[in-house]
Amino acid sequence: MNRKLAIIILAIVLIAFFGNVCFAEEVDLPIPRIGISVEEADTPNDYVDGIKILVLLTVLTLVPSFLVLMTSFTRIIIVLSFLRNAMATQQTPPNQILIGLALFLTFFLMAPVYTEVIDDAVNPYLENEISREEAIEIGSKPVKEFMLRQTREKDLALFINLSGEEQPDTRIGTSFATLVPAFVISELKTAFQMGFMLFIPFIVIDLIVASILMSMGMFMLPPVMISLPFKLLLFVMVDGWYLVVKSIMESFI
């Protein structure tokens, strides 16, 4: 009886399933057609539009460079790389983790700047309240202010003199062509200073372990193998990631 009941239930399920599949109505889904064609321009406007698209695609390829060279990303990723080298943990954390952490810290730090750019320049331009030139001028001001706060006067003066440009009346009047390289070398110096400070406690641990091993006559045992657990223990005990991230964030204030 149970066997017959099971066969009946199975038959009902199969009929319901395959019946819906067989008698389901076909649905016509529109398939978009995407293509790129190169044709002869009929009017000067067509030619100008093609140049605009080419310029736009070129600018999009430079967006990663803008992210690296005009934000806090450079300092953050260098300090994190120094930290990993000081701990001698090889590829731990892996590059993907360090880059992802550096990106999100960059987004966090640059959020006020980009919010100001969007509110004061992008949205008014999209609503046709200001011209494109005015949007570029207004939108570049918060970015320049951020970069100038982190740029040393010595580095800025170097590139102003090398460029042969006239001394701007105000710091905000400095062109991006001069400001970007000055900002980058200032960030590199600050990042290397922070990296040096990170190396000191770990070097002390390496020296202590190496001295102990030499006094015990263990010349063939690599000191790094013994010092690594002590480095990890020290880093965890002092809550190292909290201190490192806090120091990086506060260095931009």
N, C-alpha and C positions, 0 to 999 in steps of 0.2 A: 504493500500500500504506500509506504513511504517512498519506494522507488518510483512508482507511477506518479506520485505527487511531484517529485523532483523533476521528472521528465516534462510534466505539464508546465511547471513554472519556468524551466529552461526554454521550452518552446515559445512561451508567451514573451519572454525577454528578447529572444532572437527576432521574433516577428516585430516587436515594437522598435527594436534598434534598426534592423535592416529596412523596415518599412519607412521609417523617417528618412533614412539615407537615400532610398530609392525614389521616394516621392517628394523629396524636398524641392522646392522651387529654385530654379537657377537665378542667381542674383548677378546682375551685370555691374561689375565694379569698374569705374573709369580708371584707365591706366594712363598716367601722364606721359607725355613725350618730351624728353629733355635732349637738347642737342645744341651744339655750337657750330655756327656756320660763318664762313668768311666770304663776304660778297662785296661787290663794288659799291662804294658809297654814291648815292644819287644826289645828295645835297651836302653842303658843308656841315650842317648840324649832325648828320650821321657820322661824319668823320670825327667831329669833336666828341660825340658820345663814345665812340670806340676808344679814343685816347683816354677819356675819363675812366672807363672800365679798366684799361691797362694800368693806369696810375693807382686805382683802388686795389687791384690785385697785388701790385708791387708794395703798397703800404701794408697790406695784410701780412705779407711775408716778413715785414720788419717788426711786427707786433711783439714777437718773443724778445727781440733786442731791446725794445722799449721797456718791456717788463723787467729785464735784467739790469739795464743801465740807468733807468730813471726812477727806480723804486728802492725799497729797502732790501730787496732780494739778495743783492751781492753780498752785503755784510752778513746776513743771516746764514747763507749757505756756506760761506767761508769759515765762519765761527764753528758751525756744526761739523764741518769737515776736519777742522783742527782738533775738535773734541774727540772725534773718532780716532784720529791718528795718535793723539796723546794717550788714549786708553789702550792703543795697540790691539783693537778688537777686529782687525782686518776689515771684512765687509759687513760688520754688524754694528749699528743698523745698516741695512742695504741702502744703496743710492736712491732707490725709489722712495723709501721712507723719509730720508733726509730732504729730498727735493719736495716731496709732498708737504712735509712739515714747514719747510721754508716758504712754500707758496701760500699756505693758509695763514702763516704769521704775516706774510707780506700783505695779503688781502685785509687782515685785521688792522694792520698799521696804516694802510693807505685808504681805508674806508672813508674817514672824514674828508680826505682830499678829493677822492672821486665823487663823493656825495655832493660836495660843493661845486665841482665841475658840472655835474649833471643838472643840479638845480639852477645854477646861474648861467650856464652856457648851452648845454645840450637841449634841455627842454624848451627854453625860449627860442632857440633856433628852429627846432622842429615845429613849433607853433607859429613860425614866421614873424616873431616879435623883434628879432635882431638879424643882422646879416651874417654871412659866413665869416667875414673878416672880424666882425665884432665878437662872434662866438669863439673864434680861435684866440683872440686877444684876452677875453675874459676867462676862458677855460685854461689857458696856459699860466695864469697868475698863481693859482693855488699850487700847481705842480712846481713852479719856480720857487715859491716860498718854502716849500718842503725841502727842495734840493739845496737851496741857499743856506738853510739852517744847519745842514750837515757838511757844507763845503768850507774848507779853510780859506782864509783870505790869501794865503801864500799860493795855494794851488790856483785860485781864481785869477790872481794877478799874473801868474805864469802864462796861462793860455790867452789872456787878454793881450799881453805883450807879444806873444808869438803870432797871434792872428793879425796884428797890425791895426786892429780896430781902435776907434777912439774910446777913451774912457767913458763908460755910461754915466749919466747923471745920477742914477740910483742903481742899487744892486738888482732890483727887479727888472731893470732895463737890459740886463745881460742877455745875449742871444743864447739859444739852446746849443748852437754849434760850439760855443765857448764854455757854457755851463756844464754840459754833459761830461766831457773828459775831466774837468776839474772835480766834479762830483764823484766820478768813478775812482780817481786816485785818492781822494779823501776817504772814501769808503774802504778802499783797500788798506790804507794805513790804519784806520780804526779797527778793522777786522783783524789785522795782524797783531795789533797791540792786545786785543782781547784773546787771540789765540796763544800769545806768549804767556799771558796770565793763567790760561788753562793748563799749559804744559808744566808749570812749576810744581804743583803737588804730585803729579804723576812721575816726574823725573826724580823727585826726592824718594818716592817709593822704589823706583828702579835702582837708585844708588844704594839704598839700604839693603835691598835684597841681594844685589851683586856683591856688596862687601861681606855679607854673611856667608854667601856661597863660597867666596874666595877664601875666607877664614876657615871654612870647613873643608877646603881642598876639593870642592866639587867644580872643577874647571870645565868639565864637559857638559854640565847641565845648563841649558839656556836660562839666564835670569828672567827673561820675559815670561817664560812658562810659569815660573813661580810667582812673579809679581802681578800677573794678570788677575788672579782671584782677589788679591788684596786691593787692587785698583777698583774692581767691581764692588767690593765690599765698602770701600770708602765712598764711592760714588752713590751707592744706594743709601748709606747711612746719613749722608748730608743732604739727601734728596736733590741729587745733582741736576736732573732735568728741570726741576722747578727753578733752581738758582740760575742755570744757564739761560733759560728762556726769559726769566725775569730781568736778568742783566742785559740781554739783547734788547728787550722792549724798552727798558728804561734808558738805554743809550740813545734812543731817538727822541727822548723828551727834552 
